[in-house]
Amino acid sequence: MRDCYNDESLIIEDYILPKCTELNPWLPIDENMPTNKRIFIHTNDTVQIGMFDGRYWANVDGDILACDPSHWMSLPGSPKMKSEY
């Protein structure tokens, strides 16, 4: 049941949001995932930066993860410097 929604919020919720897709969706861990490169990883409802070296998953501190992540996402690129505009 909805409470206190105006017509615009109903349009957004019912018609626009279902048609939207994430710009950078979470991808399942598979053979196409980058190795030896830092990426966002999703493990047990936790998101952290880590990498896979071909044998082990490690977080950004170098600690080996106790369980394998289920999904990954690329890290964003570095921000542009003012001189690069």
C-alpha positions in Angstrom: 0.0 0.0 0.0 1.3 3.5 -0.9 1.1 6.4 1.5 1.5 10.0 0.5 2.8 9.6 -3.1 2.0 12.3 -5.6 1.3 11.6 -9.3 4.9 12.2 -10.3 6.3 9.7 -7.9 3.8 7.1 -9.1 4.9 7.7 -12.7 8.6 7.3 -11.7 8.0 4.2 -9.5 5.5 2.4 -11.8 6.7 3.3 -15.3 10.2 4.6 -15.4 12.2 2.7 -12.8 11.3 -0.8 -14.1 12.8 0.2 -17.5 16.1 1.4 -16.0 19.2 -0.6 -16.0 22.4 -0.1 -13.9 25.1 1.7 -15.8 27.7 -0.6 -14.2 25.9 -3.8 -13.3 27.4 -6.4 -10.9 28.7 -9.3 -12.9 28.9 -12.9 -11.7 32.3 -14.3 -11.1 33.4 -16.3 -14.2 36.3 -16.8 -16.6 35.8 -13.3 -18.1 36.6 -11.6 -14.9 39.9 -9.7 -14.7 42.7 -11.2 -12.7 45.6 -9.4 -11.1 43.7 -6.2 -11.2 41.8 -4.4 -8.3 38.0 -4.6 -8.7 35.0 -4.2 -6.5 34.0 -7.6 -5.1 30.7 -8.6 -3.4 31.0 -11.2 -0.7 28.4 -12.1 1.9 26.6 -8.8 1.7 29.9 -6.9 1.9 31.5 -4.8 -0.9 35.2 -4.3 -0.9 38.1 -3.7 -3.2 40.1 -6.9 -3.9 41.7 -9.0 -6.6 42.2 -12.5 -7.7 45.7 -13.7 -8.5 44.7 -16.9 -10.2 44.6 -18.9 -7.0 43.4 -16.8 -4.1 41.1 -13.8 -3.5 42.7 -11.0 -1.5 41.4 -7.7 -0.2 43.2 -4.4 -0.8 45.3 -5.0 2.4 46.5 -8.3 1.0 44.5 -10.5 3.4 43.3 -13.7 1.8 39.5 -13.9 1.9 37.8 -16.7 3.8 35.1 -17.1 1.1 34.9 -16.4 -2.6 32.9 -13.4 -3.8 29.8 -14.0 -5.9 30.0 -10.8 -8.1 32.4 -8.2 -9.3 32.4 -4.7 -10.8 35.2 -2.6 -12.4 36.6 0.3 -10.4 35.9 3.7 -11.9 38.8 5.4 -13.7 40.8 8.2 -12.1 39.1 11.6 -12.2 40.3 14.0 -14.9 42.6 16.8 -13.9 41.4 20.4 -14.7 44.1 20.6 -17.4 42.6 17.6 -19.2 39.2 19.2 -19.9 
